């Protein structure tokens, strides 16, 4: 499935409780078709004190979203779009916006 969304892409959440929120992709898990978006689908987790969390207590962190619940925001036109794969003259494969045709990188 994949949908061509990569780390550091700007996405818009299309469904769920966080519908309409936009954020940057922190990580992508292509095996499970999940991704984590910055400040979207926040959960509270009770943590024991350890080396990473010296204080312990209740922390807030992002929870994974299914990749089909988000759409890429084109950096050029600013619209939500699906990704078209284009092959350039030099044989290199790139991602591009289906609405404006610009290369997305």
VENUR-V761715 format. One record per residue. N is the residue number from 1. RES is the residue in three letters. SS is DSSP state (hx for helix, st for strand, lp for the rest). Layout:
BEGIN
[[N & RES & SS] [N & RES & SS]]
END
This chain:
BEGIN
[[1 & UNK & lp] [2 & UNK & lp] [3 & UNK & lp] [4 & UNK & lp] [5 & UNK & lp] [6 & UNK & lp] [7 & UNK & lp] [8 & UNK & lp] [9 & UNK & lp] [10 & UNK & st] [11 & UNK & st] [12 & UNK & st] [13 & UNK & st] [14 & UNK & lp] [15 & UNK & lp] [16 & UNK & lp] [17 & UNK & lp] [18 & UNK & lp] [19 & UNK & lp] [20 & UNK & lp] [21 & UNK & lp] [22 & UNK & st] [23 & UNK & st] [24 & UNK & st] [25 & UNK & st] [26 & UNK & st] [27 & UNK & st] [28 & UNK & st] [29 & UNK & st] [30 & UNK & lp] [31 & UNK & lp] [32 & UNK & lp] [33 & UNK & lp] [34 & UNK & st] [35 & UNK & st] [36 & UNK & st] [37 & UNK & st] [38 & UNK & lp] [39 & UNK & lp] [40 & UNK & lp] [41 & UNK & lp] [42 & UNK & st] [43 & UNK & st] [44 & UNK & st] [45 & UNK & st] [46 & UNK & st] [47 & UNK & st] [48 & UNK & lp] [49 & UNK & lp] [50 & UNK & lp] [51 & UNK & lp] [52 & UNK & lp] [53 & UNK & lp] [54 & UNK & lp] [55 & UNK & lp] [56 & UNK & lp] [57 & UNK & st] [58 & UNK & st] [59 & UNK & st] [60 & UNK & st] [61 & UNK & st] [62 & UNK & st] [63 & UNK & lp] [64 & UNK & lp] [65 & UNK & st] [66 & UNK & st] [67 & UNK & hx] [68 & UNK & hx] [69 & UNK & hx] [70 & UNK & st] [71 & UNK & st] [72 & UNK & st] [73 & UNK & st] [74 & UNK & lp] [75 & UNK & lp] [76 & UNK & lp] [77 & UNK & lp] [78 & UNK & lp] [79 & UNK & lp] [80 & UNK & st] [81 & UNK & st] [82 & UNK & lp] [83 & UNK & st] [84 & UNK & st] [85 & UNK & st] [86 & UNK & st] [87 & UNK & st] [88 & UNK & lp] [89 & UNK & lp] [90 & UNK & lp] [91 & UNK & lp] [92 & UNK & lp] [93 & UNK & st] [94 & UNK & st] [95 & UNK & st] [96 & UNK & st] [97 & UNK & st] [98 & UNK & lp] [99 & UNK & lp] [100 & UNK & lp] [101 & UNK & lp] [102 & UNK & lp] [103 & UNK & st] [104 & UNK & st] [105 & UNK & lp]]
END
